[in-house]
Amino acid sequence: MGTVAMTGCVAVPVATEESVPEMEIVTLFVGPERVDCVGVAPQQCLQVRSTPDEDYQLFYSDIKGFEYVPGYDYELLVQKIPVENPPADASSIEWRLIDVVSQAPAVAE
């Protein structure tokens, strides 16, 4: 009887530095009111900033796991995760809540 040798190849994806999206952890300060804005369609946007001293910027995305309540100022720790091949009308970044560092009633300015 003869011996049968079987060989094969298995394609294993190799992660390269270019193919792995880099996650970033950032602090966001969220204002006490949503405001009207227009992205793909009219919507209500959060107002966010990176430091307490900056002006608010409109935030068109959602933060997964964050339950916004109007009338409060928030300091959030969030993951900023690049989305590979997002749809044309979607964000290229996914935002996920890590922690609500603070939630305080807004003070009128």
Secondary structure, 3 states (H helix, E strand, C coil): CCCCCCCCCCCCCCCCCCCCCCCEEEEEEECCCCEEEECCCEEEEEEEECCCCCCCEEECCCEECCCCCCCEEEEEEEEEEECCCCCCCCCCEEEEEEEEEEEEECCCC
